[in-house]
Amino acid sequence: MVSGKQSVEERSVTRTEARKIIIRPTSGWAALNLRDLWVYRELVYFMTWRDLKVRYKQTALGAAWAILQPFLTMVVFSIFFGNLAGVPSDGVPYPIFSYTALIPWTLFSKALQDASRSLVNSSHMITKVYFPRMILPLASVLAGIVDFLIAFVVLLAMMAFYHVVPTANIWTIPLFLILALITATGVSLWLSALNVLYRDINYVLPFLTQFWMYITPIAYPSSMVPEKWRLLYAVNPMTGVVEGFRWALLGSGEAPGMMTLVSTLVAIVLLVSGMFYFKRMERLFADMV
């Protein structure tokens, strides 16, 4: 009888142990849970579409602002840098030279402005419904592609007006566009997460964007930077983006080399570190937003 009771108890213990579930915190790439972004891919689409509609809602000019912002900046640069200061433009008309750089830059700067505020502006969603929070800054970045395409068509029209023929390397433009999106997403993840904790980001962002523009070769060519400082200058990933656009479309500047490689590596580091930091702080968003 005793042995029978022991065997029953042993079977019971075995069944109990078989039902045990050990929960451990995820680490490494698994901690990012990027699979959720694919599962919620339709939400990414709808959030991107929402950002597009909100961006130009109740505006008199609507999507024309996607053209006016880089175009008017190009006019100012052409007058002061091209005509008055005599800044070189690598043998191409200065309006084309500056506008080619302003297109990816406008995509980047607009993404920083919208994505950094995306979590705070969507606080009503974060506190009520579960979804991958990374979708919010990502949607703000992707919404800028539409503006980019509109401005790019204007650039092609300007090149036709100035009789500037695109080079055979134009097929590489999507690669440099991806580099711009990687850079914008990485920086936006950092800023959006920090903005939840420190609202000072709203005040720092305009200065950061303006400062970043002047250290990017938009109004001037990177050839003006001394050779010994070129690699350090390329630590700014937008340097590789702007120079890549000019090389692919206008044939100006240097072909992709060490500068582009450095910019690409920095952009990837920004993206990966931004994702990990965003995921680490995600648990605090609902309480802090």
C-alpha positions as CSV (number, residue, x, y, z in Angstrom):
1,M,0.0,0.0,0.0
2,V,2.8,2.4,0.9
3,S,4.6,1.7,-2.4
4,G,1.4,2.2,-4.3
5,K,0.8,5.6,-2.6
6,Q,4.3,6.6,-3.4
7,S,4.0,5.7,-7.0
8,V,0.8,7.7,-7.3
9,E,2.5,10.7,-5.6
10,E,5.5,10.4,-7.9
11,R,3.2,10.4,-11.0
12,S,1.4,13.5,-9.6
13,V,4.7,15.3,-9.1
14,T,5.8,14.3,-12.6
15,R,2.6,15.8,-14.1
16,T,3.0,19.0,-12.0
17,E,6.6,19.4,-13.1
18,A,5.6,18.9,-16.7
19,R,3.2,21.9,-16.5
20,K,5.9,24.3,-15.2
21,I,6.6,27.3,-17.4
22,I,9.7,29.3,-16.8
23,I,9.5,32.9,-17.8
24,R,12.8,34.6,-18.4
25,P,13.5,38.2,-19.7
26,T,14.5,38.2,-23.3
27,S,17.9,39.3,-24.3
28,G,19.8,40.1,-27.5
29,W,17.9,40.5,-30.8
30,A,14.9,38.6,-29.3
31,A,14.4,41.5,-26.9
32,L,13.5,43.8,-29.8
33,N,10.6,41.5,-30.8
34,L,10.7,42.8,-34.3
35,R,8.3,40.1,-35.4
36,D,5.5,42.3,-33.9
37,L,6.2,44.9,-36.6
38,W,5.4,42.4,-39.2
39,V,2.3,41.1,-37.4
40,Y,1.1,44.7,-37.1
41,R,2.2,45.7,-40.7
42,E,-1.3,46.9,-41.6
43,L,-1.3,49.2,-38.6
44,V,2.0,50.7,-39.9
45,Y,0.3,51.4,-43.2
46,F,-2.8,53.0,-41.6
47,M,-0.6,55.1,-39.2
48,T,1.5,56.3,-42.1
49,W,-1.6,57.2,-44.0
50,R,-3.0,59.0,-40.9
51,D,0.2,61.0,-40.6
52,L,0.0,62.1,-44.2
53,K,-3.6,63.3,-43.9
54,V,-2.9,65.1,-40.6
55,R,0.2,66.8,-42.0
56,Y,-1.7,68.8,-44.6
57,K,-5.1,68.9,-43.0
58,Q,-6.8,72.4,-43.2
59,T,-3.9,73.8,-45.2
60,A,-4.6,76.1,-48.2
61,L,-1.7,74.7,-50.3
62,G,-1.9,71.0,-49.2
63,A,0.8,68.8,-50.6
64,A,2.4,71.8,-52.4
65,W,4.3,72.4,-49.1
66,A,6.4,69.3,-50.0
67,I,7.7,71.3,-52.9
68,L,7.8,74.8,-51.5
69,Q,9.9,74.1,-48.5
70,P,13.0,72.7,-50.3
71,F,12.4,75.0,-53.3
72,L,12.3,78.2,-51.3
73,T,15.4,77.1,-49.3
74,M,17.1,76.4,-52.6
75,V,16.3,80.0,-53.8
76,V,17.8,81.5,-50.6
77,F,20.9,79.3,-50.9
78,S,21.3,80.2,-54.6
79,I,21.2,83.9,-53.8
80,F,23.4,84.1,-50.8
81,F,25.8,81.1,-51.2
82,G,25.8,80.7,-55.0
83,N,25.8,84.3,-56.2
84,L,27.0,86.5,-53.3
85,A,29.4,84.2,-51.6
86,G,30.5,82.4,-54.8
87,V,30.4,78.9,-53.2
88,P,31.6,76.3,-55.8
89,S,29.1,73.8,-57.0
90,D,31.3,71.1,-58.7
91,G,30.6,72.4,-62.2
92,V,26.8,72.1,-62.1
93,P,24.3,75.0,-61.8
94,Y,24.0,76.0,-58.1
95,P,20.2,75.6,-57.9
96,I,20.4,72.0,-59.1
97,F,23.4,71.4,-56.8
98,S,21.6,72.6,-53.7
99,Y,18.2,71.3,-54.5
100,T,19.6,67.8,-55.0
101,A,20.9,67.9,-51.4
102,L,17.8,69.5,-50.0
103,I,15.5,66.7,-51.0
104,P,17.0,64.0,-48.8
105,W,17.7,66.6,-46.1
106,T,14.0,67.7,-46.0
107,L,13.0,64.0,-45.7
108,F,15.4,63.6,-42.7
109,S,14.6,66.9,-40.9
110,K,10.8,66.4,-41.3
111,A,11.1,62.9,-39.9
112,L,13.0,64.2,-36.8
113,Q,10.3,66.8,-36.2
114,D,7.3,64.5,-36.6
115,A,8.7,61.3,-35.2
116,S,10.2,62.8,-32.0
117,R,6.8,64.1,-31.0
118,S,4.9,61.0,-32.2
119,L,4.7,59.2,-28.8
120,V,3.6,62.3,-26.9
121,N,1.0,63.2,-29.6
122,S,-0.4,59.7,-29.4
123,S,-0.6,59.4,-25.6
124,H,-4.3,58.6,-25.8
125,M,-3.5,55.4,-27.8
126,I,-0.4,54.4,-25.7
127,T,-2.4,54.5,-22.4
128,K,-5.3,52.5,-23.7
129,V,-4.4,50.0,-26.4
130,Y,-1.4,47.6,-26.8
131,F,0.5,47.7,-30.1
132,P,4.3,47.9,-30.8
133,R,5.1,51.5,-29.8
134,M,7.9,51.6,-32.4
135,I,5.2,51.8,-35.1
136,L,4.6,55.5,-34.2
137,P,8.0,57.0,-35.0
138,L,8.4,54.5,-37.9
139,A,5.1,55.7,-39.5
140,S,6.2,59.3,-39.2
141,V,9.5,58.5,-41.0
142,L,7.8,56.5,-43.8
143,A,5.2,59.3,-44.3
144,G,8.0,61.5,-45.6
145,I,8.6,59.3,-48.6
146,V,5.5,60.7,-50.3
147,D,6.9,64.3,-50.0
148,F,10.3,63.0,-51.2
149,L,8.8,61.6,-54.4
150,I,6.9,64.8,-55.1
151,A,10.0,66.9,-54.6
152,F,12.1,64.4,-56.7
153,V,9.8,64.9,-59.7
154,V,10.4,68.7,-59.4
155,L,14.1,68.0,-59.4
156,L,13.9,66.1,-62.6
157,A,12.0,68.9,-64.2
158,M,14.6,71.4,-63.0
159,M,17.4,69.3,-64.4
160,A,15.6,69.2,-67.8
161,F,15.2,73.0,-67.6
162,Y,19.0,73.4,-67.0
163,H,19.8,70.7,-69.5
164,V,21.5,68.5,-66.9
165,V,21.3,64.9,-67.8
166,P,21.1,62.3,-65.0
167,T,24.1,59.9,-64.9
168,A,23.9,56.2,-65.4
169,N,24.3,55.8,-61.7
170,I,20.7,57.0,-61.0
171,W,19.7,53.4,-60.2
172,T,21.6,53.8,-56.9
173,I,19.3,56.5,-55.7
174,P,17.0,54.0,-53.8
175,L,20.1,52.8,-51.9
176,F,20.9,56.3,-50.7
177,L,17.3,56.8,-49.9
178,I,17.3,53.7,-47.7
179,L,20.4,55.1,-46.0
180,A,18.6,58.3,-45.3
181,L,15.6,56.4,-43.9
182,I,17.9,54.3,-41.7
183,T,19.5,57.4,-40.3
184,A,16.2,59.2,-39.8
185,T,14.7,56.1,-38.0
186,G,17.7,55.6,-35.7
187,V,17.8,59.2,-34.6
188,S,14.0,59.4,-34.3
189,L,13.9,56.4,-32.0
190,W,16.3,58.0,-29.7
191,L,14.6,61.4,-29.7
192,S,11.0,60.0,-29.4
193,A,11.9,57.9,-26.4
194,L,13.8,60.8,-24.8
195,N,11.0,63.2,-25.5
196,V,8.7,61.1,-23.3
197,L,11.0,61.4,-20.4
198,Y,12.4,64.9,-21.0
199,R,10.2,67.4,-22.7
200,D,13.3,69.6,-23.2
201,I,13.7,67.7,-26.5
202,N,11.0,70.0,-28.0
203,Y,13.3,73.0,-27.4
204,V,16.5,71.3,-28.4
205,L,15.2,69.8,-31.6
206,P,15.0,73.1,-33.7
207,F,18.6,73.9,-32.7
208,L,19.8,70.3,-33.4
209,T,18.2,70.3,-36.8
210,Q,19.7,73.7,-37.8
211,F,23.1,72.8,-36.5
212,W,23.0,69.4,-38.3
213,M,22.1,71.1,-41.6
214,Y,25.2,73.3,-41.5
215,I,27.5,70.4,-40.8
216,T,26.0,68.6,-43.8
217,P,27.3,69.5,-47.3
218,I,24.1,71.0,-48.5
219,A,25.0,74.6,-49.4
220,Y,28.6,73.7,-50.1
221,P,30.5,70.6,-51.5
222,S,32.4,68.3,-49.3
223,S,35.5,69.0,-51.4
224,M,35.8,72.2,-49.3
225,V,36.6,70.1,-46.3
226,P,40.3,69.4,-45.9
227,E,41.3,65.9,-47.0
228,K,42.6,64.9,-43.5
229,W,39.1,65.7,-42.0
230,R,37.0,63.9,-44.6
231,L,36.5,60.6,-42.6
232,L,35.7,62.5,-39.4
233,Y,33.3,64.6,-41.4
234,A,31.6,61.4,-42.7
235,V,30.7,60.4,-39.2
236,N,27.7,62.5,-39.9
237,P,25.7,59.9,-41.9
238,M,23.8,62.6,-43.8
239,T,27.1,63.4,-45.5
240,G,27.1,60.0,-47.2
241,V,23.5,60.5,-48.2
242,V,23.9,64.0,-49.7
243,E,27.1,63.1,-51.5
244,G,25.6,59.9,-52.7
245,F,22.6,61.7,-54.2
246,R,24.8,64.2,-56.0
247,W,27.1,61.5,-57.4
248,A,24.2,59.4,-58.6
249,L,22.3,62.2,-60.2
250,L,24.9,64.8,-61.2
251,G,28.1,62.9,-61.3
252,S,29.7,65.5,-59.0
253,G,31.9,64.7,-56.0
254,E,33.6,61.5,-55.3
255,A,32.3,58.0,-56.0
256,P,31.1,56.1,-53.0
257,G,34.1,55.0,-51.0
258,M,35.4,55.3,-47.4
259,M,33.2,58.3,-46.6
260,T,30.1,56.5,-47.7
261,L,31.2,53.4,-45.8
262,V,31.8,55.4,-42.6
263,S,28.4,57.1,-42.9
264,T,26.7,53.8,-43.5
265,L,28.3,52.2,-40.4
266,V,27.3,55.1,-38.2
267,A,23.7,55.0,-39.5
268,I,23.5,51.3,-38.7
269,V,24.8,51.9,-35.2
270,L,22.3,54.7,-34.7
271,L,19.5,52.4,-35.8
272,V,20.4,49.4,-33.7
273,S,21.2,51.4,-30.6
274,G,18.0,53.4,-31.1
275,M,15.9,50.2,-31.3
276,F,17.4,48.8,-28.1
277,Y,17.1,52.0,-26.2
278,F,13.5,52.5,-27.4
279,K,12.6,49.0,-26.4
280,R,14.2,49.4,-23.0
281,M,12.2,52.5,-22.2
282,E,9.0,51.3,-23.7
283,R,7.7,49.9,-20.4
284,L,7.7,53.5,-19.0
285,F,5.9,55.2,-21.8
286,A,2.3,54.6,-20.5
287,D,3.2,56.0,-17.1
288,M,5.3,59.0,-18.3
289,V,3.5,60.1,-21.4
